[in-house]
Amino acid sequence: MFDTAHIHPMLVHFPIALTLLGVLFAALRLFKPNKFAYPCGEYILYFATLSAILAAIAGGIFTPNFTEPVLAQAKNIHSTFAGVTVTFLCIASAFYLAKHLLKKYAEKLHKFGFLFYILAAFSVAATGFLGGVLVYNDLLKM
């Protein structure tokens, strides 16, 4: 039978994969603009941002609370990192969108956006690691 607690684990893989892949494509385009003319990394960023928001919402709504204090604290740290990831992705998306509106500052906005994109990649990796620790530590206790 389907359990709503499975929604968050099903969704979390999208922001992790999309953010890491998007940073790779954005870096290739930033450092080799002649070979990588299409803004794939930028488009992936928008999907990564949307999927991170959905995964964070699903985690807050559908994930059960832990009764053991150590696991509850780990879940709080995981949730904090998820919020940081969503924030970094939203800021990166805002910079990438602003470069289309403020063409005079497009190069600087692109670089600032890429900086937050990289920060989001580190943050999503840490969030995923902490989520994995939670799942495996909880399963080992059963």
Number of C-alpha atoms within 10 A of each C-alpha: 3 6 7 12 14 13 16 19 15 11 17 22 14 17 31 24 15 21 30 22 18 26 23 16 20 26 17 18 19 18 10 11 13 10 9 15 11 13 15 17 23 23 15 21 26 21 17 25 25 16 21 28 21 18 23 19 14 20 20 13 13 14 16 10 10 14 8 9 9 12 17 14 13 16 20 12 15 21 18 13 21 27 18 17 30 25 18 23 30 23 20 28 23 14 23 23 17 16 18 13 11 12 11 10 12 17 13 13 21 21 16 16 25 23 16 20 30 22 18 29 25 16 23 27 20 17 23 19 13 19 21 14 16 20 14 11 13 13 9 8 6 5
